[in-house]
Amino acid sequence: MGFFKKKHTPPEHRVLPKHIGIIMDGNGRWAKKRRLPRSAGHNAGGKVFRKISRYCSDIGIKYLTVYAFSTENWKRPKEEIDALMKLFKDYLEEALRDFKDDSIVVRFIGDKTPFSDELKALMIENEEGSKDRDGMVLNIAMNYGSRDEIVRAVKNICKGVKNEEFDIDSIDEDLVSDNLYTAGQPDPDLIIRPSGEYRISNFLLWQSAYTEFVIMNKLWPDFKEKDLDEAIDIFNSRNRRFGGV
């Protein structure tokens, strides 16, 4: 699905995906291979996230959604969760300090409720501080689960019917999409999963109905700009028929 090498498509002939999703997988295994604590893997992965996000913006990607922390990740050991929360805090403070001149619009998708007041305030500050920028939209999925997102959308639609904002017969795919965290954004054209795992892991289930998937046998902390280029080349090699002939 993505294990083969391929010559890069010349830039003038390459079609860029409008929206890329990345499942940032393999931080723990990267650390284990080096006999390091899992937190070291998350720190290394955080650096790659910064680099790849900026690279996507630089080459002209319009939307990037990264899977940072799932609703299931709370099951991990407390020390690992604490390390991740500290990493998120450091990133959010860094973004306010160092990314203020970037064109990237930062959005957080997922249920913010379980996070500390400090983290929630930093998320809001980053969103508010970047909302008027005109560059790439960066969706950071934190405490995100696609099934949870769809349940949330269904509840919102039910409230709308109950409040007589619309009737049942007017419910269609567009209405469901408008009640997801990614409302107003195009569905992802390409989802990349490093680490070689063939799973979607509860990520953008509704939105990825016709997404191209590229699985790469490389752990996220080892992911480079050339790997993103390779994934885009593989995307360009696909014949996207959307159910047609």
Phi, psi and omega in degrees: 000333178196020185269353184266156176269151186209142177294140180293137173292132178305137184308325183289343180253359187271133175265123179275134171298140175289324185225123177245136171249142178230125172268104188281086191246144171113007181298315182295318179293325176300316180292318182299320179300332182258008181056042179247158175296154182301330179300328178295324177294319179293322177297316178296319178296326178297321178295320179294320177304314180299314184294314183290324178299314179294323180296316177302316178298316183296324184272354173107015174291135184273326181222135176227127177241121181246138181269103186263320184204119184267167177297336180276344184292346177294345180283352182287165180303147184303319182296327178288318178297317179300319179295321178294319179296322177294320178297317178299316180298314180299318180296315183296321177292320178296319181298319179294324185277314191254341185256011186295337179264000178286162178267358187287131174269123184258128175228147177247126179246141185126178181272110182282349189310315186286348184285158179296157178301324180296315179294317180298320179295320179293322177299312181298319180297320178293318179295314181294321183288342184247355190296335182265005177287163186243016183259205182301141173270121179253109175268120177255112183276109182233128192050050182250137170215132186292324177297318177299320179298317181291320176300317178300318179296317180298317179298318179297320180293319178299320177298320179297320177294315181299322180274007177060032175284332175199165180256170185301322183294343180271357179286122178218185182299322181297320180295318177299313180301323181290347180253010175268167179299332184266021181308135179086357180250150176291152175296152180296134174280328188219132170240130181250132173235105170290169174093352174081006180276134180262064178221151176269340173052045172063037183244116173051049184298310180294315187289340187260024182305323180234029179281145172274132180254137174233117177262128182240132184277063183209132180287149188305318180297343178265000185288134183237170177302322181294333177289322175296317177301319180296318179297321178293324176297318178297318176304317180293337180278349183278148175258101186272110185255346178051041178089352179270194182262000000 
